[in-house]
Amino acid sequence: MTRLALLGSPVDAALSPVLHRAAYAAMGLPWTYHAIACQPQDLPRFLGTLDGSWRGFSLTMPLKRTVVPLLDEASETVTRIGAANTIVVTPNGRLIGENTDLYGMMQALLEADVTTATTVTVLGAGATACTALAAARELGCDQALVIARDTARAHVRLGNTAERIGIMVNIEPWAAAGHHLAADLVVSALPPHAADALASLWTRGTGTLMDVVYRPWPSRFAHAAQEAGRCAVGGLPMLVHQAARQVVLQTGHSPAPVTEMLLASQREIH
């Protein structure tokens, strides 16, 4: 039996099992994929007890940073961003880390015809915010603004990452959010409902909001952005594309069945 799993906490409502199982079914692979609750302090012990049946893992909060020093090898993207959401387990048991969140975010933005951004505002300072900064750099932005509840902590968490990515970052407190929503691209890298309180701060204009949540969709924040004239991109396309990239890395087969994965996720949500 070949096994894969999602690790993190909480994972009860995660769509990753739906996406990966749909991919394996479409590819004719009799593989299993489950969600396993795992806290950072438990990760070293868990990864140290793997047997030969394991092929890989997806990682969600709060493990994307915790896992990096536990990897045998990390991709250039993982090194730059400082976070991994994917592990490929090799036949000899080596743990290879990758970050497919950046790929997923870029694919979702490109599908929405976002190919460049001069000004970028990121809400949040976690691992997904680091991915957003990397995406901003790929879109040609060399200076981004981050809105954080704890600015001191954000400086610590983002400083080295921004330097590795090659982007300058200015960090502002939560109270300043309303002054920075007119950017070409706003990325909400916050959990569901966390940005709802900012919904009333949108003013008329153009540009794009990427809100990484996918349930509920549209979020209150995204709906307000649409009402104010913005294009709103949800988290589901990003989730599907990052999972599709995981499937390619972990199975060795390309392309992944993206259509089947998207349809399965839509059925699960609705």
Contacts in CASP RR format, 6 or more apart in sequence:
PFRMAT RR
TARGET T0000
AUTHOR 0000-0000-0000
METHOD contacts of the structure
MODEL  1
MTRLALLGSPVDAALSPVLHRAAYAAMGLPWTYHAIACQPQDLPRFLGTL
DGSWRGFSLTMPLKRTVVPLLDEASETVTRIGAANTIVVTPNGRLIGENT
DLYGMMQALLEADVTTATTVTVLGAGATACTALAAARELGCDQALVIARD
TARAHVRLGNTAERIGIMVNIEPWAAAGHHLAADLVVSALPPHAADALAS
LWTRGTGTLMDVVYRPWPSRFAHAAQEAGRCAVGGLPMLVHQAARQVVLQ
TGHSPAPVTEMLLASQREIH
1 32 0 8 1.000
1 53 0 8 1.000
2 29 0 8 1.000
2 30 0 8 1.000
2 31 0 8 1.000
2 32 0 8 1.000
2 53 0 8 1.000
2 55 0 8 1.000
3 31 0 8 1.000
3 32 0 8 1.000
3 33 0 8 1.000
3 34 0 8 1.000
3 53 0 8 1.000
3 54 0 8 1.000
3 55 0 8 1.000
4 20 0 8 1.000
4 31 0 8 1.000
4 32 0 8 1.000
4 33 0 8 1.000
4 54 0 8 1.000
4 55 0 8 1.000
4 56 0 8 1.000
4 57 0 8 1.000
4 58 0 8 1.000
4 250 0 8 1.000
5 33 0 8 1.000
5 34 0 8 1.000
5 35 0 8 1.000
5 36 0 8 1.000
5 54 0 8 1.000
5 56 0 8 1.000
5 57 0 8 1.000
5 58 0 8 1.000
6 14 0 8 1.000
6 16 0 8 1.000
6 17 0 8 1.000
6 33 0 8 1.000
6 34 0 8 1.000
6 35 0 8 1.000
6 36 0 8 1.000
6 57 0 8 1.000
6 58 0 8 1.000
6 59 0 8 1.000
6 60 0 8 1.000
7 36 0 8 1.000
7 38 0 8 1.000
7 43 0 8 1.000
7 46 0 8 1.000
7 57 0 8 1.000
7 58 0 8 1.000
7 59 0 8 1.000
7 60 0 8 1.000
7 63 0 8 1.000
8 36 0 8 1.000
8 37 0 8 1.000
8 38 0 8 1.000
8 39 0 8 1.000
8 59 0 8 1.000
8 60 0 8 1.000
8 61 0 8 1.000
8 62 0 8 1.000
8 63 0 8 1.000
9 37 0 8 1.000
9 38 0 8 1.000
9 39 0 8 1.000
9 61 0 8 1.000
9 62 0 8 1.000
10 37 0 8 1.000
11 35 0 8 1.000
11 36 0 8 1.000
11 37 0 8 1.000
11 60 0 8 1.000
12 35 0 8 1.000
12 37 0 8 1.000
13 215 0 8 1.000
14 35 0 8 1.000
14 60 0 8 1.000
15 214 0 8 1.000
15 239 0 8 1.000
15 265 0 8 1.000
15 268 0 8 1.000
15 269 0 8 1.000
16 33 0 8 1.000
16 35 0 8 1.000
16 58 0 8 1.000
16 60 0 8 1.000
16 239 0 8 1.000
16 243 0 8 1.000
17 33 0 8 1.000
17 34 0 8 1.000
17 35 0 8 1.000
18 264 0 8 1.000
18 265 0 8 1.000
18 268 0 8 1.000
19 239 0 8 1.000
19 240 0 8 1.000
19 243 0 8 1.000
19 244 0 8 1.000
19 261 0 8 1.000
19 264 0 8 1.000
19 265 0 8 1.000
20 33 0 8 1.000
20 58 0 8 1.000
20 243 0 8 1.000
20 246 0 8 1.000
20 247 0 8 1.000
21 33 0 8 1.000
21 264 0 8 1.000
22 257 0 8 1.000
22 260 0 8 1.000
22 261 0 8 1.000
22 263 0 8 1.000
22 264 0 8 1.000
22 265 0 8 1.000
23 243 0 8 1.000
23 244 0 8 1.000
23 247 0 8 1.000
23 256 0 8 1.000
23 257 0 8 1.000
23 260 0 8 1.000
23 261 0 8 1.000
24 30 0 8 1.000
24 31 0 8 1.000
24 33 0 8 1.000
24 247 0 8 1.000
24 251 0 8 1.000
25 260 0 8 1.000
26 257 0 8 1.000
26 260 0 8 1.000
26 261 0 8 1.000
27 247 0 8 1.000
27 251 0 8 1.000
27 253 0 8 1.000
27 257 0 8 1.000
29 251 0 8 1.000
31 55 0 8 1.000
36 46 0 8 1.000
38 46 0 8 1.000
38 63 0 8 1.000
39 62 0 8 1.000
40 62 0 8 1.000
40 63 0 8 1.000
40 66 0 8 1.000
43 63 0 8 1.000
43 66 0 8 1.000
43 67 0 8 1.000
43 70 0 8 1.000
44 70 0 8 1.000
47 67 0 8 1.000
47 70 0 8 1.000
47 95 0 8 1.000
50 89 0 8 1.000
50 93 0 8 1.000
52 89 0 8 1.000
52 91 0 8 1.000
52 93 0 8 1.000
54 89 0 8 1.000
55 88 0 8 1.000
55 89 0 8 1.000
55 250 0 8 1.000
55 251 0 8 1.000
56 86 0 8 1.000
56 87 0 8 1.000
56 88 0 8 1.000
56 89 0 8 1.000
56 250 0 8 1.000
57 86 0 8 1.000
57 87 0 8 1.000
57 89 0 8 1.000
58 85 0 8 1.000
58 86 0 8 1.000
58 243 0 8 1.000
58 246 0 8 1.000
59 67 0 8 1.000
59 84 0 8 1.000
59 85 0 8 1.000
59 86 0 8 1.000
59 87 0 8 1.000
60 85 0 8 1.000
61 127 0 8 1.000
64 83 0 8 1.000
64 84 0 8 1.000
64 85 0 8 1.000
64 127 0 8 1.000
65 82 0 8 1.000
65 83 0 8 1.000
65 127 0 8 1.000
67 84 0 8 1.000
67 87 0 8 1.000
67 97 0 8 1.000
68 74 0 8 1.000
68 78 0 8 1.000
68 82 0 8 1.000
68 83 0 8 1.000
68 84 0 8 1.000
70 95 0 8 1.000
71 78 0 8 1.000
71 84 0 8 1.000
71 87 0 8 1.000
71 95 0 8 1.000
71 96 0 8 1.000
71 97 0 8 1.000
72 94 0 8 1.000
72 95 0 8 1.000
72 96 0 8 1.000
73 94 0 8 1.000
73 95 0 8 1.000
73 96 0 8 1.000
73 97 0 8 1.000
74 84 0 8 1.000
74 96 0 8 1.000
74 97 0 8 1.000
74 98 0 8 1.000
75 84 0 8 1.000
75 96 0 8 1.000
75 97 0 8 1.000
75 98 0 8 1.000
75 99 0 8 1.000
77 98 0 8 1.000
77 99 0 8 1.000
77 102 0 8 1.000
77 134 0 8 1.000
78 84 0 8 1.000
78 97 0 8 1.000
78 98 0 8 1.000
78 99 0 8 1.000
79 164 0 8 1.000
80 134 0 8 1.000
80 161 0 8 1.000
80 164 0 8 1.000
80 165 0 8 1.000
81 99 0 8 1.000
81 102 0 8 1.000
81 127 0 8 1.000
81 130 0 8 1.000
81 131 0 8 1.000
81 134 0 8 1.000
81 161 0 8 1.000
81 164 0 8 1.000
81 165 0 8 1.000
82 99 0 8 1.000
82 127 0 8 1.000
82 130 0 8 1.000
82 161 0 8 1.000
82 164 0 8 1.000
83 99 0 8 1.000
83 101 0 8 1.000
83 127 0 8 1.000
83 130 0 8 1.000
83 131 0 8 1.000
84 97 0 8 1.000
84 98 0 8 1.000
84 99 0 8 1.000
85 98 0 8 1.000
85 99 0 8 1.000
85 100 0 8 1.000
85 101 0 8 1.000
85 127 0 8 1.000
85 242 0 8 1.000
85 246 0 8 1.000
86 97 0 8 1.000
86 98 0 8 1.000
86 99 0 8 1.000
86 100 0 8 1.000
86 245 0 8 1.000
86 246 0 8 1.000
86 249 0 8 1.000
86 250 0 8 1.000
87 95 0 8 1.000
87 96 0 8 1.000
87 97 0 8 1.000
87 98 0 8 1.000
88 95 0 8 1.000
88 96 0 8 1.000
88 97 0 8 1.000
88 98 0 8 1.000
88 249 0 8 1.000
88 250 0 8 1.000
89 95 0 8 1.000
89 96 0 8 1.000
90 96 0 8 1.000
98 246 0 8 1.000
98 249 0 8 1.000
99 131 0 8 1.000
100 241 0 8 1.000
100 242 0 8 1.000
100 243 0 8 1.000
100 245 0 8 1.000
100 246 0 8 1.000
100 249 0 8 1.000
101 127 0 8 1.000
101 128 0 8 1.000
101 131 0 8 1.000
101 238 0 8 1.000
101 242 0 8 1.000
102 131 0 8 1.000
102 134 0 8 1.000
102 135 0 8 1.000
102 138 0 8 1.000
103 241 0 8 1.000
103 242 0 8 1.000
103 245 0 8 1.000
104 237 0 8 1.000
104 238 0 8 1.000
104 239 0 8 1.000
104 241 0 8 1.000
104 242 0 8 1.000
104 245 0 8 1.000
105 131 0 8 1.000
105 132 0 8 1.000
105 135 0 8 1.000
105 210 0 8 1.000
105 212 0 8 1.000
105 238 0 8 1.000
105 242 0 8 1.000
106 135 0 8 1.000
106 138 0 8 1.000
107 237 0 8 1.000
107 238 0 8 1.000
107 241 0 8 1.000
108 210 0 8 1.000
108 233 0 8 1.000
108 234 0 8 1.000
108 235 0 8 1.000
108 237 0 8 1.000
108 238 0 8 1.000
108 241 0 8 1.000
109 115 0 8 1.000
109 135 0 8 1.000
109 139 0 8 1.000
109 185 0 8 1.000
109 208 0 8 1.000
109 210 0 8 1.000
109 233 0 8 1.000
111 237 0 8 1.000
112 208 0 8 1.000
112 231 0 8 1.000
112 233 0 8 1.000
114 139 0 8 1.000
114 185 0 8 1.000
114 208 0 8 1.000
114 231 0 8 1.000
114 233 0 8 1.000
115 139 0 8 1.000
116 139 0 8 1.000
116 140 0 8 1.000
116 184 0 8 1.000
117 136 0 8 1.000
117 139 0 8 1.000
117 140 0 8 1.000
117 141 0 8 1.000
117 183 0 8 1.000
117 184 0 8 1.000
117 185 0 8 1.000
117 208 0 8 1.000
118 140 0 8 1.000
118 141 0 8 1.000
118 184 0 8 1.000
119 141 0 8 1.000
119 145 0 8 1.000
119 182 0 8 1.000
119 183 0 8 1.000
119 184 0 8 1.000
119 185 0 8 1.000
120 132 0 8 1.000
120 136 0 8 1.000
120 139 0 8 1.000
120 141 0 8 1.000
120 144 0 8 1.000
120 145 0 8 1.000
120 183 0 8 1.000
120 184 0 8 1.000
120 185 0 8 1.000
120 186 0 8 1.000
120 187 0 8 1.000
121 144 0 8 1.000
121 145 0 8 1.000
121 146 0 8 1.000
121 147 0 8 1.000
121 180 0 8 1.000
121 181 0 8 1.000
121 183 0 8 1.000
121 185 0 8 1.000
121 186 0 8 1.000
121 187 0 8 1.000
122 129 0 8 1.000
122 132 0 8 1.000
122 133 0 8 1.000
122 136 0 8 1.000
122 144 0 8 1.000
122 145 0 8 1.000
122 146 0 8 1.000
122 147 0 8 1.000
122 186 0 8 1.000
122 187 0 8 1.000
122 189 0 8 1.000
123 129 0 8 1.000
123 146 0 8 1.000
123 147 0 8 1.000
123 177 0 8 1.000
123 186 0 8 1.000
123 187 0 8 1.000
123 188 0 8 1.000
123 189 0 8 1.000
123 190 0 8 1.000
123 195 0 8 1.000
123 198 0 8 1.000
124 146 0 8 1.000
124 147 0 8 1.000
124 148 0 8 1.000
124 149 0 8 1.000
124 154 0 8 1.000
124 188 0 8 1.000
124 189 0 8 1.000
124 190 0 8 1.000
125 146 0 8 1.000
125 148 0 8 1.000
125 150 0 8 1.000
125 153 0 8 1.000
125 154 0 8 1.000
125 157 0 8 1.000
125 158 0 8 1.000
125 171 0 8 1.000
126 157 0 8 1.000
126 189 0 8 1.000
128 189 0 8 1.000
128 212 0 8 1.000
129 146 0 8 1.000
129 158 0 8 1.000
129 187 0 8 1.000
129 189 0 8 1.000
130 157 0 8 1.000
130 158 0 8 1.000
130 161 0 8 1.000
130 165 0 8 1.000
131 189 0 8 1.000
132 187 0 8 1.000
132 189 0 8 1.000
132 210 0 8 1.000
133 144 0 8 1.000
133 146 0 8 1.000
133 158 0 8 1.000
133 161 0 8 1.000
133 162 0 8 1.000
133 165 0 8 1.000
133 167 0 8 1.000
133 169 0 8 1.000
134 165 0 8 1.000
135 187 0 8 1.000
136 144 0 8 1.000
136 167 0 8 1.000
136 185 0 8 1.000
136 187 0 8 1.000
137 165 0 8 1.000
137 166 0 8 1.000
137 167 0 8 1.000
139 185 0 8 1.000
141 167 0 8 1.000
141 184 0 8 1.000
141 185 0 8 1.000
142 166 0 8 1.000
142 167 0 8 1.000
142 168 0 8 1.000
143 167 0 8 1.000
143 168 0 8 1.000
143 169 0 8 1.000
143 170 0 8 1.000
144 167 0 8 1.000
144 168 0 8 1.000
144 169 0 8 1.000
144 170 0 8 1.000
145 169 0 8 1.000
145 170 0 8 1.000
145 171 0 8 1.000
145 172 0 8 1.000
145 180 0 8 1.000
145 183 0 8 1.000
146 154 0 8 1.000
146 158 0 8 1.000
146 169 0 8 1.000
146 170 0 8 1.000
146 171 0 8 1.000
146 172 0 8 1.000
147 171 0 8 1.000
147 172 0 8 1.000
147 173 0 8 1.000
147 174 0 8 1.000
147 176 0 8 1.000
147 177 0 8 1.000
147 180 0 8 1.000
148 154 0 8 1.000
148 171 0 8 1.000
148 172 0 8 1.000
148 173 0 8 1.000
148 174 0 8 1.000
149 173 0 8 1.000
149 174 0 8 1.000
151 171 0 8 1.000
151 172 0 8 1.000
151 173 0 8 1.000
154 171 0 8 1.000
155 171 0 8 1.000
158 169 0 8 1.000
158 171 0 8 1.000
159 169 0 8 1.000
162 168 0 8 1.000
162 169 0 8 1.000
172 179 0 8 1.000
172 180 0 8 1.000
177 198 0 8 1.000
177 201 0 8 1.000
178 198 0 8 1.000
178 201 0 8 1.000
180 186 0 8 1.000
181 198 0 8 1.000
181 201 0 8 1.000
181 202 0 8 1.000
181 203 0 8 1.000
182 203 0 8 1.000
182 205 0 8 1.000
183 207 0 8 1.000
184 207 0 8 1.000
184 208 0 8 1.000
185 207 0 8 1.000
185 208 0 8 1.000
185 209 0 8 1.000
185 210 0 8 1.000
186 207 0 8 1.000
186 208 0 8 1.000
186 209 0 8 1.000
186 210 0 8 1.000
186 225 0 8 1.000
186 230 0 8 1.000
187 209 0 8 1.000
187 210 0 8 1.000
187 212 0 8 1.000
188 194 0 8 1.000
188 195 0 8 1.000
188 209 0 8 1.000
188 210 0 8 1.000
188 211 0 8 1.000
188 212 0 8 1.000
188 213 0 8 1.000
188 221 0 8 1.000
189 212 0 8 1.000
190 212 0 8 1.000
190 213 0 8 1.000
191 213 0 8 1.000
192 213 0 8 1.000
192 215 0 8 1.000
192 216 0 8 1.000
192 219 0 8 1.000
193 219 0 8 1.000
193 220 0 8 1.000
195 211 0 8 1.000
195 219 0 8 1.000
195 221 0 8 1.000
196 219 0 8 1.000
196 220 0 8 1.000
196 221 0 8 1.000
198 221 0 8 1.000
199 220 0 8 1.000
199 221 0 8 1.000
199 223 0 8 1.000
199 224 0 8 1.000
200 224 0 8 1.000
202 224 0 8 1.000
202 225 0 8 1.000
202 227 0 8 1.000
202 228 0 8 1.000
202 230 0 8 1.000
203 228 0 8 1.000
204 228 0 8 1.000
204 229 0 8 1.000
205 228 0 8 1.000
205 229 0 8 1.000
205 230 0 8 1.000
206 229 0 8 1.000
206 230 0 8 1.000
207 229 0 8 1.000
207 230 0 8 1.000
207 231 0 8 1.000
208 230 0 8 1.000
208 231 0 8 1.000
208 232 0 8 1.000
208 233 0 8 1.000
209 221 0 8 1.000
209 222 0 8 1.000
209 225 0 8 1.000
209 230 0 8 1.000
209 231 0 8 1.000
209 232 0 8 1.000
209 233 0 8 1.000
210 232 0 8 1.000
210 233 0 8 1.000
210 234 0 8 1.000
210 235 0 8 1.000
210 238 0 8 1.000
211 218 0 8 1.000
211 219 0 8 1.000
211 221 0 8 1.000
211 222 0 8 1.000
211 225 0 8 1.000
211 232 0 8 1.000
211 233 0 8 1.000
211 234 0 8 1.000
211 235 0 8 1.000
212 234 0 8 1.000
212 235 0 8 1.000
212 238 0 8 1.000
213 219 0 8 1.000
213 234 0 8 1.000
213 235 0 8 1.000
214 234 0 8 1.000
214 235 0 8 1.000
214 236 0 8 1.000
214 239 0 8 1.000
214 269 0 8 1.000
215 269 0 8 1.000
217 234 0 8 1.000
217 235 0 8 1.000
217 236 0 8 1.000
217 269 0 8 1.000
218 226 0 8 1.000
218 232 0 8 1.000
218 234 0 8 1.000
222 232 0 8 1.000
222 234 0 8 1.000
223 232 0 8 1.000
225 232 0 8 1.000
226 232 0 8 1.000
236 262 0 8 1.000
236 265 0 8 1.000
236 266 0 8 1.000
236 269 0 8 1.000
239 265 0 8 1.000
240 258 0 8 1.000
240 261 0 8 1.000
240 262 0 8 1.000
240 265 0 8 1.000
241 258 0 8 1.000
243 256 0 8 1.000
243 261 0 8 1.000
244 255 0 8 1.000
244 256 0 8 1.000
244 257 0 8 1.000
244 258 0 8 1.000
244 261 0 8 1.000
245 256 0 8 1.000
247 253 0 8 1.000
247 256 0 8 1.000
247 261 0 8 1.000
248 254 0 8 1.000
248 255 0 8 1.000
248 256 0 8 1.000
END
